[in-house]
């Protein structure tokens, strides 16, 4: 077999290896919900466990062990340009054409531009690119730059943080109230100061953080059973005083029912799997003239599907989860094609 054929087979193997856990764990969650195995409150309890406990532990471990200068690379400029442009476009489309308020539009932007860099990006990068160093930078960029912006929009949109009495105070204290942002800030502080934590602390965070991705996928599977395509999630009855400030007592509902729901999912998936990698390619290649292997890294990471974080954030803030949930599933299917094409078209043997 030629080098090109071998490369294509390696890329396909990487894709299948990366996608398999997503489908299997999501299917397990769906089966558990269908059989009533975990009870009616399982989705809510597991979702809160991921958002408030497991995900912060994983992010703290990841950020605290990173290098402070991880973003100082021209490839990150290309990836960041595509992410920010497409996310802003998704936000604008959500507000202008689908009638979302600020928080709902933030979910639309996240569904359009927030990539599944951890449990899918790492295996794809290792097999196609040879290492996961660029994916690590992508993860940090999303954790330290994109997530705080999205969470700020969600917090201010669901609580009217920018206009209600005490709104400015809520905005300034959000990092303390939000476990995801707080864990990232603490991790960044540890990384910047070079502090060495006791092994018992780091190992505990490793073990706890390892539960974040599989539990999130199980929760996503639970939501697929009986979830309405454009309906609200089953968590809007939570009290106003929850720690992360997620709900206002109502959820933002789709504007025009299932048809609009499908249309909005289609727009989000197109932005995520087609527009974002195209923007990354244009910036990395014709504009910045990066080496071929860096262009491939940017396009591959940009073509990754929507991360399940979009669903978790929408669920946690009491918003309509239909767009985020369906975008995760649909973009995961479509990205198998776009990732394969990118590996074939931009691979070293092209």
For each residue, the residues with C-beta under 8 A, 3 or more apart:
1: 5 6 9
2: 5 6 349
3: 6 7 349
4: 7 8 347 349 350
5: 1 2 8 9
6: 1 2 3 9 10
7: 3 4 10 11 343 347 348 349
8: 4 5 11 12 343 344 347
9: 1 5 6 12 13
10: 6 7 13 14 127 128
11: 7 8 14 15 127 128 339 340 343 344 347
12: 8 9 15 16 340
13: 9 10 16 17 127
14: 10 11 17 18 123 124 126 127 128
15: 11 12 18 19 124 336 339 340
16: 12 13 19 20
17: 13 14 20 123 127
18: 14 15 21 22 119 120 121 122 123 124
19: 15 16 22 23 120 332 336
20: 16 17 23 24
21: 18 24 25 119 214 217
22: 18 19 25 26 116 119 120 217 332
23: 19 20 26 27 332
24: 20 21 27 28
25: 21 22 28 29 214 217 218 221
26: 22 23 29 30 217 218 220 221 224 329
27: 23 24 30 31 221
28: 24 25 31 32 218 221
29: 25 26 32 33 217 218 219 220 221 222 223 224
30: 26 27 33 34 221 222 224 225
31: 27 28 34 35 37 221
32: 28 29 35 37 38 42 218 221 222
33: 29 30 36 37 38 42 43 221 222 224 225 226
34: 30 31 225
35: 31 32
36: 33 39
37: 31 32 33
38: 32 33 42 46 222
39: 36 42
40:
41: 44 45
42: 32 33 38 39 45 46 222
43: 33 46 47 219 222 223 233 234 235 315
44: 41 47 48 234 235
45: 41 42 48 49
46: 38 42 43 49 50 215 218 219 222
47: 43 44 50 51 219 235 312 315 316
48: 44 45 51 52 316
49: 45 46 52 53 54 211 215
50: 46 47 53 54 55 211 212 215 216 219 312
51: 47 48 55 179 180 244 312 313 316
52: 48 49 55 56 179 243 244
53: 49 50 56 57 179 208
54: 49 50 57 58 208 209 211 212 215
55: 50 51 52 58 59 179 180 183 209 212 216 312
56: 52 53 59 60 179 180 182 183
57: 53 54 60 61 183 204 205 208 209 212
58: 54 55 61 62 205 208 209 210 212 213
59: 55 56 62 63 143 180 183 184 187 209
60: 56 57 63 64 183 184 186 187 190 205 209
61: 57 58 64 65 187 202 205 206 209
62: 58 59 65 66 139 140 143 187 209
63: 59 60 66 140 143 144 183 184 187 188 190 191
64: 60 61 186 187 188 190 191 197
65: 61 62 191
66: 62 63 70 136 140 187 191
67: 70 191
68: 191 192
69: 72
70: 66 67 73 136 137 140
71: 76 137 140 141
72: 69 76
73: 70 76 77 134 137
74: 77 78 288 290 294
75: 78 79 134 137 284 290 294 297 298
76: 71 72 73 79 80 137 138 141
77: 73 74 80 81 283 288
78: 74 75 81 82 280 283 284 287 288 290 295 298
79: 75 76 82 83 138 141 280 298 301 302
80: 76 77 83 84 141 145
81: 77 78 84 85 279 280 283
82: 78 79 85 86 113 276 277 279 280 283 298 302
83: 79 80 86 87 113 114 115 141 142 146 276 302
84: 80 81 87 88 113
85: 81 82 88 89 279
86: 82 83 89 90 112 113 271 272 275 276 279
87: 83 84 90 91 109 110 112 113 114 146
88: 84 85 91 92 109
89: 85 86 92 93 109 112 271 275
90: 86 87 93 94 108 109 110 111 112 113 267 268 271
91: 87 88 94 95 105 106 108 109 112 153
92: 88 89 95 96 105
93: 89 90 96 97 98 108 112 267 271
94: 90 91 97 98 100 104 105 107 108 109 264
95: 91 92 98 99 100 101 102 105
96: 92 93
97: 93 94
98: 93 94 95 108 254 255 260 263 264
99: 95 255
100: 94 95 103 104 105 107 108 252 255
101: 95 104 105 157 252
102: 95 105 106 153 156 157
103: 100 106 107 153 154 156 157 158 252 317 319
104: 94 100 101 107 108 157 252 319 320
105: 91 92 94 95 100 101 102 108 109 153 157
106: 91 102 103 109 110 150 153 154 157
107: 94 100 103 104 110 111 154 310 313 314 319 320 323 324
108: 90 91 93 94 98 100 104 105 111 112 264 268 323
109: 87 88 89 90 91 94 105 106 112 113 150
110: 87 90 106 107 113 114 146 150 306 309 310 313 324
111: 90 107 108 114 268 272 306 310 323 324 327 328
112: 86 87 89 90 91 93 108 109 267 268 271 272 276 306 327
113: 82 83 84 86 87 90 109 110 146 271 272 276
114: 83 87 110 111 142 146 150 306 307 309 310
115: 83 121 138 142 272 276 301 302 304 305 306 307
116: 22 119 120 121 304 305 306 307 308 332
117: 120 121 122 135 138 139 142 301 304 307
118: 121 122 139 213 307
119: 18 21 22 116 122 123 213 217
120: 18 19 22 116 117 123 124 304 305 332
121: 18 115 116 117 118 124 125 132 135 138 139 301 304
122: 18 117 118 119 125 126 132 135
123: 14 17 18 119 120 126 127
124: 14 15 18 120 121 127 128 300 304 339
125: 121 122 128 129 131 132 134 135 297 300 301
126: 14 122 123 129 130 131 132
127: 10 11 13 14 17 123 124
128: 10 11 14 124 125 296 300 343 347
129: 125 126 132 134 293 296 297 300
130: 126
131: 125 126 134
132: 121 122 125 126 129 135 136
133: 136 137
134: 73 75 125 129 131 137 138 294 297 298 301
135: 117 121 122 125 132 138 139 301
136: 66 70 132 133 139 140
137: 70 71 73 75 76 133 134 140 141
138: 76 79 115 117 121 134 135 141 142 301
139: 62 117 118 121 135 136 142 143
140: 62 63 66 70 71 136 137 143 144
141: 71 76 79 80 83 137 138 144 145 146
142: 83 114 115 117 138 139 145 146 147 307
143: 59 62 63 139 140 146 147 184
144: 63 140 141 147 148 184 188
145: 80 141 142 148 149
146: 83 87 110 113 114 141 142 143 149 150
147: 142 143 144 150 151 180 181 184 309
148: 144 145 151 152 175 181 184
149: 145 146 152 153
150: 106 109 110 114 146 147 153 154 313
151: 147 148 154 155 174 178 180 181 313
152: 148 149 155 156 171 174
153: 91 102 103 105 106 149 150 156 157
154: 103 106 107 150 151 157 158 246 313 317 319
155: 151 152 158 159 161 170 171 174 178 244 245 317
156: 102 103 152 153 159 160 161 162 167 170 171
157: 101 102 103 104 105 106 153 154 160 161
158: 103 154 155 245 246 247 248 317 318 319
159: 155 156 164 167 170 245 248
160: 156 157 163 164 167 248
161: 155 156 157 164 167 170 171 174 245
162: 156 167 168 171
163: 160 167
164: 159 160 161 167 170
165:
166: 169 170
167: 156 159 160 161 162 163 164 170 171
168: 162 171 172
169: 166 172 173
170: 155 156 159 161 164 166 167 173 174 177 245
171: 152 155 156 161 162 167 168 174
172: 168 169
173: 169 170 176 177
174: 151 152 155 161 170 171 177 178 181 245
175: 148 178 181 182 185
176: 173 182
177: 170 173 174 182 243 244 245
178: 151 155 174 175 181 182 244 245
179: 51 52 53 55 56 182 183 243 244
180: 51 55 56 59 147 151 183 184
181: 147 148 151 174 175 178 184 185
182: 56 175 176 177 178 179 185 186
183: 55 56 57 59 60 63 179 180 186 187
184: 59 60 63 143 144 147 148 180 181 187 188
185: 175 181 182 188 189
186: 60 64 182 183 189 190
187: 59 60 61 62 63 64 66 183 184 190 191
188: 63 64 144 184 185 191 192
189: 185 186 192 193 195
190: 60 63 64 186 187 193 195 197
191: 63 64 65 66 67 68 187 188 194
192: 68 188 189
193: 189 190
194: 191
195: 189 190
196:
197: 64 190 201 202
198: 201 202
199: 202 203
200: 203 204
201: 197 198 204 205
202: 61 197 198 199 205 206
203: 199 200 206 207
204: 57 200 201 207 208
205: 57 58 60 61 201 202 208 209
206: 61 202 203 209 210
207: 203 204 210 211
208: 53 54 57 58 204 205 211
209: 54 55 57 58 59 60 61 62 205 206 212
210: 58 206 207 213 214
211: 49 50 54 207 208 214 215
212: 50 54 55 57 58 209 215 216
213: 58 118 119 210 216 217 308
214: 21 25 210 211 217 218
215: 46 49 50 54 211 212 218 219
216: 50 55 212 213 219 220 308 309 312
217: 21 22 25 26 29 119 213 214 220 221 308
218: 25 26 28 29 32 46 214 215 221 222
219: 29 43 46 47 50 215 216 222 223 311 312 315
220: 26 29 216 217 223 224 308 311 325 328
221: 25 26 27 28 29 30 31 32 33 217 218 224 225
222: 29 30 32 33 38 42 43 46 218 219 225
223: 29 43 219 220 227 233 311 315 321 325
224: 26 29 30 33 220 221 227 325 329
225: 30 33 34 221 222
226: 33
227: 223 224 231 233 321 322 325
228: 231 232 322
229: 258 261 262 322 326
230: 253 254 257 258 260 261 320 322
231: 227 228 253 254 320 322
232: 228 236 251 252 253 319 320 321
233: 43 223 227 236 251 314 315 318 319 320 321
234: 43 44
235: 43 44 47 238 247 315 316 318
236: 232 233 247 249 250 251 318
237:
238: 235 242 246 247 318
239: 242
240: 247 248 249
241:
242: 238 239 245 246 247
243: 52 177 179
244: 51 52 155 177 178 179 316 317
245: 155 158 159 161 170 174 177 178 242
246: 154 158 238 242 316 317 318
247: 158 235 236 238 240 242 251 317 318
248: 158 159 160 240 318
249: 236 240
250: 236 318
251: 232 233 236 247 318 319 320
252: 100 101 103 104 232 319 320
253: 230 231 232 320
254: 98 230 231 257 260 261 264 320 322 323
255: 98 99 100 260
256: 259 260
257: 230 254 260 261
258: 229 230 261 262
259: 256 262 263
260: 98 230 254 255 256 257 263 264
261: 229 230 254 257 258 264 265 322 323 326
262: 229 258 259 265 266
263: 98 259 260 266 267
264: 94 98 108 254 260 261 267 268 323
265: 261 262 268 269 322 323 326 327 330
266: 262 263 269 270 330
267: 90 93 112 263 264 270 271
268: 90 108 111 112 264 265 271 272 306 323 327 331
269: 265 266 272 273 306 327 330 331 334
270: 266 267 273 274 275
271: 86 89 90 93 112 113 267 268 274 275 276
272: 86 111 112 113 115 268 269 275 276 305 306 327 331 335
273: 269 270 276 277 303 305 331 334 335 338
274: 270 271 277 278 338
275: 86 89 270 271 272 278 279
276: 82 83 86 112 113 115 271 272 273 279 280 302 303
277: 82 273 274 280 281 299 300 302 303 338 342
278: 274 275 281 282
279: 81 82 85 86 275 276 282 283 302
280: 78 79 81 82 276 277 283 284 298 299 301 302
281: 277 278 284 285 295 298 299 302 346
282: 278 279 285 286 287
283: 77 78 81 82 279 280 287 288 298
284: 75 78 280 281 287 288 290 294 295 298 299
285: 281 282 288 289 290 295
286: 282 289
287: 78 282 283 284
288: 74 77 78 283 284 285
289: 285 286
290: 74 75 78 284 285 294 295 298
291: 294 295
292: 295 296 346 348
293: 129 296 297 348
294: 74 75 134 284 290 291 297 298
295: 78 281 284 285 290 291 292 298 299 346
296: 128 129 292 293 299 300 342 343 346 347 348
297: 75 125 129 134 293 294 300 301
298: 75 78 79 82 134 280 281 283 284 290 294 295 301 302
299: 277 280 281 284 295 296 302 303 342 346
300: 124 125 128 129 277 296 297 303 304 339 342 343
301: 79 115 117 121 125 134 135 138 280 297 298 304
302: 79 82 83 115 276 277 279 280 281 298 299
303: 273 276 277 299 300 335 338 339 342
304: 115 116 117 120 121 124 300 301 335 339
305: 115 116 120 272 273 328 331 332 334 335
306: 110 111 112 114 115 116 268 269 272 310 324 327 328 331 332
307: 114 115 116 117 118 142 310 328
308: 116 213 216 217 220 311 312 328
309: 110 114 147 216 312 313
310: 107 110 111 114 306 307 313 314 324 327 328
311: 219 220 223 308 314 315 321 324 325 328
312: 47 50 51 55 216 219 308 309 315 316
313: 51 107 110 150 151 154 309 310 316 317 324
314: 107 233 310 311 317 319 320 321 323 324 325
315: 43 47 219 223 233 235 311 312 318 319 321 324
316: 47 48 51 235 244 246 312 313
317: 103 154 155 158 244 246 247 313 314
318: 158 233 235 236 238 246 247 248 250 251 315
319: 103 104 107 154 158 232 233 251 252 314 315
320: 104 107 230 231 232 233 251 252 253 254 314 323
321: 223 227 232 233 311 314 315 324 325
322: 227 228 229 230 231 254 261 265 325 326
323: 107 108 111 254 261 264 265 268 314 320 326 327
324: 107 110 111 306 310 311 313 314 315 321 327 328
325: 220 223 224 227 311 314 321 322 328 329
326: 229 261 265 322 323 329 330
327: 111 112 265 268 269 272 306 310 323 324 330 331
328: 111 220 305 306 307 308 310 311 324 325 331 332
329: 26 224 325 326 332 333
330: 265 266 269 326 327 333 334
331: 268 269 272 273 305 306 327 328 334 335
332: 19 22 23 116 120 305 306 328 329 335 336
333: 329 330 336
334: 269 273 305 330 331 337 338
335: 272 273 303 304 305 331 332 338 339
336: 15 19 332 333 339 340
337: 334 340 341
338: 273 274 277 303 334 335 341 342
339: 11 15 124 300 303 304 335 336 342 343
340: 11 12 15 336 337 343 344
341: 337 338 344 345
342: 277 296 299 300 303 338 339 345 346
343: 7 8 11 128 296 300 339 340 346 347
344: 8 11 340 341 347 350
345: 341 342 350
346: 281 292 295 296 299 342 343 350
347: 4 7 8 11 128 296 343 344 350
348: 7 292 293 296
349: 2 3 4 7
350: 4 344 345 346 347
